[in-house]
Amino acid sequence: MGKPLKEITMSVSNEGNMVVALDIGTSKIVALIGEVNEEGGVEIVGIGKHPSRGMKKGVVVNIDSTIEAIQRAVEEAELMAGVNINSAYAGIAGSHIQSLNSHGIVAIKEKEVTEGDLERVMDAARAVAIPADQRILHVLPQDYVIDQQEGIREPVGMSGVRLEARVHLITGAQSAAQNIIKCVDRCGLDVDDVILEQVASSYAVLENDEKELGVCMVDIGGGTSDIAIFLDGAIQHTAVIPVAGDQVTNDIAVAVRTTSQFAEKLKIEHGYALRQLVTSDEVIEVPGIGERESRGLSPQTLASVIEPRYEELFSMIHAEIRRSGFEERIGAGIVLTGGSSKIRGAVELAEEIFHMPVRIGAPMNIGGLKGEVENPIHSTGVGLLLYGAARNEFSGGKGFSHVSQENLWDKMKNWFGSNL
C-alpha cells in the first residue's frame, strides 16, 4: 500500500497541487478537495456531502446506493472547487479490521543505514502470517533499533551492522477493501490509497505532544467506534468497536416509537449522554407513526434512553484500552472525535468512566474553507487530506490526487439538471 508514513512535516509544494479525500462512512459520504499551498499547508477548496444509504457498520452492503452517494458528494465538491476529480484517497473502517505489532531484523549492508536498508527491514517486519481473506493496509513504524540502541526515529545515515524495526501492522478484509475500490472506480475515479479511518483522523485531531505523552483517540461515527492509541510519537494499538451513533438512534426510535429520521433529530437537538446535566423541563412533541397521535416526551426521559448506550460504549472502549496494556501510560488522556462525540454530556460521562482527562477533537492545521470542516464530523475527511499531503512529501510528488478542469461544464449541467 505504499511506503509507511513518518510524522507529517510538509515542505514547500507547487501551487495547484491537489489532494482529494473520500470519507465513505456509515451515515454520510463526504468528498473534500484540498490544495497544498507554497507554505506546505492544506487549503480546503471544495466540500460535498450526501447521506450514505449503502453502508452498514463501516462496510459496503449496497454497491449501487454507495456509488450514487459518492457521485453526489463528488459532484458537489467539484462544483465548489471548480475542478474535475480523477482520483482520491478513500477511508476504510469496520469490525473486520485487525492489527498486531511486529518487528523485522536485517544486516546493514554498507555499515551505514540507507533507504534501501529501511525498505528491506520493513519488508521483513511485514512478513507475518495473516488470514488469506485479509490484506495489509498499513505498516506503521514505531521505532528502530541499531546494534541494541533503542528509540531511534530516523535511522538513515547512522552507523551500525544490525537494523531492527518495530512496526504496527493493520490488516483488513480483502473483500471490504475491494468493494470500496469498486464503488469509487465505478464513479470514474482511481483510488490513490485506502486508509484506515482512525489513522486518518489522528492526523487531523491529535497534537504531537499528545502522541509523545500517550493518548487514546476514539472516533465515534455512525456504525463503528474506532480506537487508536499513541505513545512515544507512534501508533501502538488500534481496534474497532461495532457500537456507535446508529445504535443510539435506533434505541430512541424503539423507545419512543418514532421514525429513525426523527430519532436522529431528537438525539442531535435534545439529546444528553448524562441525565444529571439536563436542566430543561420543556416537553418535546414526538409525531406518531402512521395515523397515530403525537405525544409529549421530556428531555429527562430521552436522556434515560441515551445514557445507557453511551455508558455501554465507553465501558467497551475502556475494556479495550485495558486489554491493550497501555491504560497506565495514556498521560494525555482520551480524545473523542467523530459525529457521535458531539452529544452534550459525552465528555463528562467519559471522564467518569475512564478516570482520565477527555476532550473533543476537531480538525486542526487547515486553511481555506476551515469554517465548514472545523467539526468532529469531518475529522476523517480532513485527516485523509493531510495523509495524502504527507504521502506526497515522502514520495516525491506521487501523493497528489489527479484533478483537471476538463468536462467541468458538462458536469455542472448534469448536476443542476438532476437537482432542479
C-alpha positions, 0 to 999 in steps of 0.5 A: 500500500505504499511506503509507511508514513513518518510524522507529517512535516510538509515542505514547500509544494507547487501551487495547484497541487491537489489532494482529494479525500473520500470519507465513505462512512456509515451515515454520510459520504463526504468528498473534500478537495484540498490544495497544498499551498507554497507554505506546505499547508492544506487549503480546503477548496471544495466540500460535498456531502450526501447521506450514505444509504449503502453502508452498514457498520463501516462496510459496503452492503449496497454497491449501487446506493454507495456509488450514487452517494459518492457521485453526489458528494463528488459532484458537489465538491467539484462544483465548489472547487471548480475542478474535475476529480480523477482520483482520491484517497478513500477511508476504510473502517469496520469490525473486520479490521485487525492489527498486531505489532511486529518487528523485522531484523536485517544486516546493514549492508554498507555499515551505514543505514540507507533507504534501501536498508529501511525498505528491506527491514520493513519488508521483513517486519511485514512478513507475518502470517495473516488470514488469506481473506485479509490484506495489509493496509498499513505498516506503521513504524514505531521505532528502530533499533541499531546494534541494541540502541533503542528509540531511534526515529530516523535511522538513515545515515547512522552507523551500525551492522544490525537494523531492527524495526518495530512496526504496527501492522493493520490488516483488513478484509480483502473483500471490504477493501475491494468493494470500496475500490469498486464503488469509487472506480465505478464513479470514474475515479482511481483510488490513490490509497485506502486508509484506515479511518482512525489513522486518518483522523489522528492526523487531523485531531491529535497534537504531537505532544499528545502522541509523545505523552500517550493518548487514546483517540476514539472516533465515534461515527455512525456504525463503528467506534474506532480506537487508536492509541499513541505513545512515544510519537507512534501508533501502538494499538488500534481496534474497532468497536461495532457500537456507535451513533446508529445504535443510539438512534435506533434505541430512541426510535424503539423507545419512543416509537418514532421514525429513525429520521426523527430519532436522529433529530431528537438525539442531535437537538435534545439529546444528553449522554448524562441525565444529571446535566439536563436542566430543561423541563420543556416537553418535546412533541414526538409525531406518531407513526402512521395515523397515530397521535403525537405525544409529549416526551421530556428531555429527562426521559430521552436522556434515560434512553441515551445514557445507557448506550453511551455508558455501554460504549465507553465501558467497551472502549475502556475494556479495550484500552485495558486489554491493550496494556497501555491504560497506565501510560495514556498521560494525555488522556482520551480524545473523542472525535467523530459525529457521535462525540458531539452529544452534550454530556459525552465528555463528562460521562467519559471522564467518569468512566475512564478516570482520565482527562477527555476532550473533543477533537476537531480538525486542526492545521487547515486553511481555506474553507476551515469554517465548514470542516472545523467539526468532529464530523469531518475529522476523517475527511480532513485527516485523509487530506493531510495523509495524502499531503504527507504521502506526497512529501515522502514520495516525491510528488506521487501523493497528489490526487489527479484533478483537471478542469476538463468536462467541468461544464458538462458536469455542472449541467448534469448536476443542476439538471438532476437537482432542479 
